[in-house]
């Protein structure tokens, strides 16, 4: 089978639970999709970097940096963010800028960017400096039909099920580009079929990181889809790499000691030099996943600067969940997710695609 034959399992992988709502939309207005960053730490008020708590509306993450750089007369490379936030949404997050830009904060006169507070800290904000994101999303039926209180209650119950048992921690389709184009380019790049020279010089670093990450994410989704279909995405097997439910550190299931299996979660492959290797049948199964995508472990080792390798938990667990009927008979859901997990993937465990 060709890569195109496997794209469906990467872009629209199987779900763990049957849908309880028909197909929904959740971006008719920016206010239908709100995201608030949960910081890993708060600024302490001292240091050479300003931490701006910003609200942006209907603005791509890259455009946010570009507009701030122009207004504050700094390089976009000197601006720090903990994570990329959705475009078609109201989002709140920290952005760090050099403290030398403080006199120019008044230049930020933009109806899509609002500074909510300003503090200082000693370090630039880096990718990953967050604990997660808090979502508030309004679900509306694609058909235009009204939801009722019973359906809202069912959604609340489903969310509680996900709190207890988790949902498949796939990467969302936005990671892979339009119709999977970024994943296709990433796999071709990792295999050496295309080179960074196809992108403009100033774009090469960003593009190689993006497409290579999409290739790793495709491997993870394909592997997780196979484990879900086999009914083992939540059940550690001999040879698996696992982590504790509240942890991220990978270790071999067979080295768990006296830790009960039900306290551990299998972790899937994102290939590269630093990825903890599985053993036995699991190692063979992961090699078969690569083979089906036309890849080998060595392909990723050749690009170790952009594919260092890691493990990702096969399950994600939301917290602080709620669902309620709105005055116009839509359903508003709220939940927190750990950094790196996708709200759209959680919603796929509630509503039909």
For each residue, the residues with C-beta under 8 A, 3 or more apart:
1: 5 6 292
2: 5 6
3: 6 7 184 187 293 294
4: 7
5: 1 2 8
6: 1 2 3 9 10 222 292 293
7: 3 4 10 11 179 180 183 184
8: 5 11 12
9: 6 12 13 14 221 222 225
10: 6 7 13 176 180 183 218 221 222 225
11: 7 8 173 176 179 180 183
12: 8 9 173 353
13: 9 10 168 170 221 222 224 225 228
14: 9 225 228 229
15: 18 19 168 348 349
16: 167 168 228 233 349
17: 158 161 167 349
18: 15
19: 15 22 350 351 352
20: 151 154 155 158 350 351
21: 24 139 141 147 151 154 155 331 350 351 352
22: 19 141 142 143 145 351 352
23: 141 142 143 351 352 353
24: 21 139 140 141 142 347 351 352
25: 28 139 140 141 142
26: 32 33 137 138 139 140 347
27: 30 32 33 88 89
28: 25 32 140
29: 32
30: 27 33 57 58 88 89 90
31: 34 90 138
32: 26 27 28 29 137 138 140
33: 26 27 30 86 88 89 90 135 137 138
34: 31 89 90 91 92 135 136 137
35: 85 86 89 90 91 92 93 133 134 135 343
36: 91 92 93 133 134
37: 82 83 85 91 92 93 94 130 133 134
38: 130 131 132 133 134 336
39: 42 82 94 129 130 131
40: 82 128 129 130 131
41: 129
42: 39 119
43: 47 51 94 119 120 121
44: 47 119 120 121 122
45: 119 120 121
46: 120 121 122
47: 43 44 99 120 121 122 123
48: 98 99 120 122
49: 80 96 97 98 99 120 121 122 123 124 125
50: 96 97 98 99 101 102 105 118 119 120
51: 43 94 95 96 118 119 120 121 125
52: 94 95 96 97 105 115 117 118
53: 92 93 94 115 116 117 118 119
54: 64 92 93 94 95 113 114 115 116
55: 90 91 92 113 114 116
56: 59 64 85 90 91 93 112 113 114
57: 30 89 90 91 111 112
58: 30 87 88 89 112
59: 56 63 64 67 87 112 113
60: 63 64 87
61: 64 65 81 84 85 87
62: 65 66
63: 59 60 66 67
64: 54 56 59 60 61 67 68 95 113
65: 61 62 68 69 76 79 81
66: 62 63 69 70 76
67: 59 63 64 70 71 108 110 112 113
68: 64 65 71 72 74 76 79 95 97 108 113
69: 65 66 72 73 74 75 76 78 79
70: 66 67 73
71: 67 68 104 107 108 109 110
72: 68 69 97 101 104 105 107 108
73: 69 70 101 104
74: 68 69 78 79 97 98 100 101
75: 69 78 79
76: 65 66 68 69 79
77:
78: 69 74 75 97 98 124
79: 65 68 69 74 75 76 95 96 97
80: 49 95 96 97 124 125 126
81: 61 65 84 93 94 95 96 125 127
82: 37 39 40 93 94 125 126 127 128 129 130 339
83: 37 93 127 128 130 133 339
84: 61 81
85: 35 37 56 61 89 91 93 133
86: 33 35 89 91
87: 58 59 60 61
88: 27 30 33 58
89: 27 30 33 34 35 57 58 85 86
90: 30 31 33 34 35 55 56 57
91: 34 35 36 37 55 56 57 85 86
92: 34 35 36 37 53 54 55 116
93: 35 36 37 53 54 56 81 82 83 85
94: 37 39 43 51 52 53 54 81 82 125
95: 51 52 54 64 68 79 80 81 125
96: 49 50 51 52 79 80 81 121 123 124 125
97: 49 50 52 68 72 74 78 79 80 101
98: 48 49 50 74 78 101
99: 47 48 49 50 102 120
100: 74
101: 50 72 73 74 97 98 104 105
102: 50 99 105 118
103:
104: 71 72 73 101 107
105: 50 52 72 101 102 108 115 118
106: 109
107: 71 72 104
108: 67 68 71 72 105 113 115
109: 71 106
110: 67 71 113
111: 57
112: 56 57 58 59 67
113: 54 55 56 59 64 67 68 108 110
114: 54 55 56
115: 52 53 54 105 108 118
116: 53 54 55 92
117: 52 53
118: 50 51 52 53 102 105 115
119: 42 43 44 45 50 51 53
120: 43 44 45 46 47 48 49 50 51 99
121: 43 44 45 46 47 49 51 96 125
122: 44 46 47 48 49
123: 47 49 96 126
124: 49 78 80 96
125: 49 51 80 81 82 94 95 96 121 129
126: 80 82 123 129
127: 81 82 83
128: 40 82 83 339
129: 39 40 41 82 125 126
130: 37 38 39 40 82 83 133 339
131: 38 39 40 338 339
132: 38 336 337 338 339 341
133: 35 36 37 38 83 85 130 336 337 339 343
134: 35 36 37 38 320 334 335 336
135: 33 34 35 333 334 335 336 337 343
136: 34 332 333 334
137: 26 32 33 34 332 333 334 343 347
138: 26 31 32 33 326 330 331 332
139: 21 24 25 26 147 155 330 331 332 333 347 350 351
140: 24 25 26 28 32 144 330
141: 21 22 23 24 25 144 145 146 147
142: 22 23 24 25
143: 22 23
144: 140 141
145: 22 141
146: 141 329
147: 21 139 141 151 152 325 329 330 331
148: 151 152 325 329
149: 152 153 325
150: 153 154
151: 20 21 147 148 154 155 325 331
152: 147 148 149 155 156 323 324 325 331
153: 149 150 156 157 323
154: 20 21 150 151 157 158
155: 20 21 139 151 152 158 159 323 331 333 350
156: 152 153 159 160 321 322 323 324
157: 153 154 160 161
158: 17 20 154 155 161 162 349 350
159: 155 156 162 163 318 321 322 323 333 335 350
160: 156 157 163 164 321
161: 17 157 158 164 165
162: 158 159 165 166 167 317 318 321 346 349
163: 159 160 317 318 319 321
164: 160 161
165: 161 162 234
166: 162 169 234 265 315 316 317
167: 16 17 162 315 316 317 318 345 346 349
168: 13 15 16 224 228 233 314 315 316 345 349
169: 166 224 312 313 314 315 316 341 345
170: 13 220 221 224 225 342 345
171: 175 176 217 220 221 342 345
172: 175 342 343 344 345
173: 11 12 176 344
174: 342 344
175: 171 172 182 183 213 214 217 342
176: 10 11 171 173 180 181 182 183 214 217 218
177: 180 181 182 183 184 185 214
178: 181
179: 7 11
180: 7 10 11 176 177 183 184
181: 176 177 178 184 185
182: 175 176 177 185 186 210 211 214
183: 7 10 11 175 176 177 180 186 187 214 215 217 218
184: 3 7 177 180 181 187 188
185: 177 181 182 188 189 194 211 214
186: 182 183 189 190 210 211 212 213 214 215 216 218
187: 3 183 184 190 191 215 218 293 294 295
188: 184 185 191 193 194
189: 185 186 192 193 194 195 196 208 211 212 215 303
190: 186 187 212 215 295 299 300 302 303 307
191: 187 188 294 295 299
192: 189 195 299 302
193: 188 189
194: 185 188 189 198
195: 189 192 198
196: 189 199 204 207 208
197: 204
198: 194 195
199: 196 203 204 207 208
200: 203 204
201: 204
202:
203: 199 200 206 207
204: 196 197 199 200 201 207 208
205: 208 209
206: 203 209 210
207: 196 199 203 204 210 211
208: 189 196 199 204 205 211 212 303 306
209: 205 206 212 213 306
210: 182 186 206 207 213 214
211: 182 185 186 189 207 208 214 215
212: 186 189 190 208 209 215 216 303 306 307
213: 175 186 209 210 216 217 306 307
214: 175 176 177 182 183 185 186 210 211 217 218
215: 183 186 187 189 190 211 212 218 219 295 300 307
216: 186 212 213 219 220 270 271 272 300 307 309
217: 171 175 176 183 213 214 220 221 270
218: 10 176 183 186 187 214 215 221 222 293
219: 215 216 222 223 268 269 270 271 289 290 293 295
220: 170 171 216 217 223 224 268 269 270 312
221: 9 10 13 170 171 217 218 224 225
222: 6 9 10 13 218 219 225 226 289 292 293
223: 219 220 226 227 268 269 285 286 289
224: 13 168 169 170 220 221 227 228 233 268 314
225: 9 10 13 14 170 221 222 228 229
226: 222 223 229 230 285 289
227: 223 224 230 232 233 266 268 314
228: 13 14 16 168 224 225 231 233
229: 14 225 226
230: 226 227 233
231: 228 235
232: 227 235 237 266
233: 16 168 224 227 228 230 266 314 315
234: 165 166 265 266 314 315
235: 231 232 261 266
236: 240 242 253 261 264 265 266
237: 232 240 253 266 281 282
238: 253 254 280 281 282
239: 252 253 254 278 279 280 281 282 283
240: 236 237 252 253 266 267 278 282
241: 250 251 252 253 266 267 276 277 278 282 311
242: 236 250 251 252 253 256 264 265 266 267
243: 247 248 249 250 251 264 265 267 311 313
244: 247 249 259 263 264 265
245: 263 264 265 317
246:
247: 243 244
248: 243 313
249: 243 244
250: 241 242 243 267 276 311
251: 241 242 243 255 256 276
252: 239 240 241 242 255 256 276 278 279
253: 236 237 238 239 240 241 242 256 261 264 266
254: 238 239 279
255: 251 252
256: 242 251 252 253 259 261 264
257:
258:
259: 244 256 263 264
260: 263 264
261: 235 236 253 256 264
262:
263: 244 245 259 260
264: 236 242 243 244 245 253 256 259 260 261
265: 166 234 236 242 243 244 245 313 314 315
266: 227 232 233 234 235 236 237 240 241 242 253 313 314
267: 240 241 242 243 250 276 311 312 313 314
268: 219 220 223 224 227 311 312 313 314
269: 219 220 223 275 278 286 289 311
270: 216 217 219 220 275 309 310 311 312
271: 216 219 275 290 295 297 299 300 307 309
272: 216 275 300 301 304 307 308 309 310
273: 300 301 304 308 309
274: 308 309 310
275: 269 270 271 272 309 310 311
276: 241 250 251 252 267 311
277: 241 283
278: 239 240 241 252 269 282 283 286
279: 239 252 254 282 283
280: 238 239 283 284
281: 237 238 239 284 285
282: 237 238 239 240 241 278 279 285 286
283: 239 277 278 279 280 286 287
284: 280 281 287 288
285: 223 226 281 282 288 289
286: 223 269 278 282 283 289 290
287: 283 284 290 291 296 297
288: 284 285 291 292
289: 219 222 223 226 269 285 286 292 293
290: 219 271 286 287 293 295 296 297 299
291: 287 288 294 295 296
292: 1 6 222 288 289
293: 3 6 187 218 219 222 289 290
294: 3 187 191 291
295: 187 190 191 215 219 271 290 291 299 300
296: 287 290 291 299
297: 271 287 290 300 301
298: 301 302
299: 190 191 192 271 290 295 296 302 303
300: 190 215 216 271 272 273 295 297 303 304 307 309
301: 272 273 297 298 304
302: 190 192 298 299
303: 189 190 208 212 299 300 306 307
304: 272 273 300 301 307 308 309
305: 308
306: 208 209 212 213 303
307: 190 212 213 215 216 271 272 300 303 304
308: 272 273 274 304 305
309: 216 270 271 272 273 274 275 300 304
310: 270 272 274 275
311: 241 243 250 267 268 269 270 275 276
312: 169 220 267 268 270 340
313: 169 243 248 265 266 267 268 316
314: 168 169 224 227 233 234 265 266 267 268
315: 166 167 168 169 233 234 265
316: 166 167 168 169 313 337 338 341 345 346
317: 162 163 166 167 245 338
318: 159 162 163 167 321 335 336 337 346
319: 163 335 336
320: 134 334 335 336
321: 156 159 160 162 163 318 333 334 335
322: 156 159 333 334 335
323: 152 153 155 156 159 331 332 333 334
324: 152 156 331 332
325: 147 148 149 151 152 329 330 331 332
326: 138 329 330 331 332
327:
328:
329: 146 147 148 325 326
330: 138 139 140 147 325 326
331: 21 138 139 147 151 152 155 323 324 325 326
332: 136 137 138 139 323 324 325 326
333: 135 136 137 139 155 159 321 322 323 347 350
334: 134 135 136 137 320 321 322 323
335: 134 135 159 318 319 320 321 322 343 346
336: 38 132 133 134 135 318 319 320
337: 132 133 135 316 318 341 342 343 346
338: 131 132 316 317 341
339: 82 83 128 130 131 132 133
340: 312
341: 132 169 316 337 338 345 346
342: 170 171 172 174 175 337 345 346
343: 35 133 135 137 172 335 337 346 347
344: 172 173 174 347 348
345: 167 168 169 170 171 172 316 341 342 348 349
346: 162 167 316 318 335 337 341 342 343 349 350
347: 24 26 137 139 333 343 344 350 351
348: 15 344 345 351 353
349: 15 16 17 158 162 167 168 345 346
350: 19 20 21 139 155 158 159 333 346 347
351: 19 20 21 22 23 24 139 347 348
352: 19 21 22 23 24
353: 12 23 348
